[in-house]
Amino acid sequence: MTSSQVVKVTAAATIGTVMEWYDFFLAALLATTVWPLIFFPAFDPVVGTAAALSTYFVVWFSRPIGAYIFGYYGDRIGRKTTLIWTLLLMGISSIIIGITPDYYTIGWVAPVIIILMRLLLGIGLGGEWGGAASWVLEFATKSKYKGFWTSWVNFAIYAGLALGAGLFILFRALDPANFVTVGWRYLFIIGGIMIIIGIIIRYTISESPLFVALKNKGEVDDSPALKVLKIEWKVIMLQASSWAYIITATSGVILAYSVPYLIALEFDPIFPIYTIVIGAISGAIFTIIGGIITDFLGKKSVMIFSIILVIIFSYPYFLLLSTKNITLILLAQSLLFAITALAVGALPKRFGEHFNTKYRYSGAGLSFQIGALLGGIPAIIIPLFAILAGGFLNAWPYVMVTLVVVSLLSLVATIFVKEAERLSAD
């Protein structure tokens, strides 16, 4: 493949994936700021926030389902076509969320619709990552910098987060009086429209050359997702466990905990969102750095280094947040994003190279999304800590211990995963 082709595929995969993560993380921000007020107003504020966060956490359970469903089709009919369908499902879910009436208008039907759409959104998101990672990796198969090219798939995670948080701040500033009732809805509608643009871009790009070669040989497996689970289940579970700590750190500690924690410290509700934008930019930069490092020092070393840093930084992180010093809080968010992002940049290459072409979409996707679920379960528990501790201010020791325990489990899993490189169409 020529460099221009690799660039085009990387851009198409990245742009589409940015929009999917934009919707995903936008819901996390709204679940801690807006949705408790309009979808769960009958609850105590802490309980209402926890209930609203459930609309964010349900996605963890549907993502592995999406990885299986779309992995099945992605390894049978192709990466490109399947990735168009994942975007379409995400776009429809996003627009419906944006137009769903609030609790005061249709009662409990409103949060039910939100939860159902979030489940569908999770299925689409679950099918996205394995395909995007496989698509880029298989075009970059002859490049010396596969880690660099594939890291852009996960660069999209932080770019989507920064975009969602940035637009959140902008729309809230433009019309603060109506943001809770109407303004936030435009963000999801915009996301749905941008996803349609992503579909058009992907439609113009070629199919993976390794998949085409496999299909021409008549060697496409009839049940790739099921087969890879039977044959490689140990590898999938180890791979999944190896990155679970990242989900606990970012989605659990930063998104689900630090936002209401900083609000409880009496900061303006918009301030935590600023910290996330800055932190996400840091994460985006270090994702690419992590991918580049894998091209020279290997994938496992990056993962181990990242995990050790997270364990060391877990206690200082909460100390920095508690200072109420804006500069130190920004530093805390940026550093936690950065040290986890180093490993995030290694994941597409690390997971993709563990599976043959006929199982790559399914295997990589299941490894990623099961890991998201494993790391998301502790994140789900974090709001419960806040309820049991009497508020978010008192729950940080439990959150910190959770992060350290999950990180240690990820370290063990990373050590036991063997490095592999399978990039033929055989």
Phi, psi and omega in degrees: 000142178283160180299323181295323178293319179298318179297316181297314180295318179299318179294317180296318179294318184291314182299314179296318182290326175304315184291326178293316180288332174304309180296319184297309183283331177301321178297325179295318180293317181290328181293339179257355185232313188253310187300327175302330183280326187251340179249338180226051186284346184280351184265162166302146185308315180293315180293323179296320177296317179298319179294319179295323178296337178298331178291337176275320186283337180299337180297327181302326185279332180271343181297315176297328177296316177297322179298321180290310183298307183284335173296320177303311181283324181296327178272357179250315184251349176126156182289312187301307183299317181295321180292335174291320180290325177297319178294320181298315179297319178296318182297315180298314180299319182297314182294320179296320176301318183294335183251006180289126178296162183274180182299324182292340182266313185234011175068218185291348177298327183298303179296332177296316178298316180300315181296317180297317180293324176295324177296316178295319178300321178295324178295316178295316179296322179297330179272350185284310194295313182300324179288316180297316180297317180294317182302310181292315182300319183285338172279331183263018188303327182263002180279147175283352187239047180299324179298319179296310184296314183288337180297338179295334176299319179271341168305325181299330179300310182286326177296319178296320178296313180297319180295314180297314180293321180296315178291328175303311180297315183298310184292326177293322180289324183292323183213071184299328183293327185250004185297317183295324183272320187233316191305319182296334183294325179299329181297320179285323178295318176300318178300319179296319179294318180293329176295322177299321176297320177298323178297316180298318179297315181294328181298332184275353184263151182286160174288158178302128180296328179289323177291319179300317179297319179296316181293321179295331177279352182072030185251016176291131182283144181286331181224066188298317183295316179293318182295316182292329176293322179289318186277319190244026186298326179294315179297316181299315181292322177293317178299316180299314182294330185294337182242007181300327182298332180293318178295316179299320182290313186276301184285326181277298186287310186284306187281309186280333184252310188294329180296304177293333178296313180293326176294321178294335175280005176076025169283154172302137183305338181280339183299313178303329180291322175301317181296327180288321177300311180298315180296320180294323176298317175300316179298319180299316180296314184284342172296313178295319177300317178298320177296319179296319181299324180296334179286347182240324185246357180095165187275319185295321182297322179296316181298312183297317180300316180297315182298315180299319178297320179297317179299315181295322187274350187303315180287312177303329180303310182289328175297318179295319178298320186286349181291339185065012177270121186302315181298316181290326177293317177298321178298316180299312181296317182295319181291318180293321174299315186295313186287333173282327182295332176306315179285326178301323179294337181274342190296314183300315178292316182299312182286317183298322183283355179276351187231145174294161183304321184292343180237005191294313180303311182293311185295313180294318181295316179294320178301316182290312187282328174293323175298322177297320178293316180298318178283337181281334180300312174300326179295326178295325183287335186305313177298330177293325175302318181297320180294313182292326182275356179087017179142164183292332181295330185265354189267354189299326179298323179292321179295317180297314180298319178301315180298317181294317181296313179297321179296320178295320177296320177295323179297315179298314180298319180298318180298324185274348178280126178276144176289145181212158178213105181233097184234025173264169178271006182285000000 
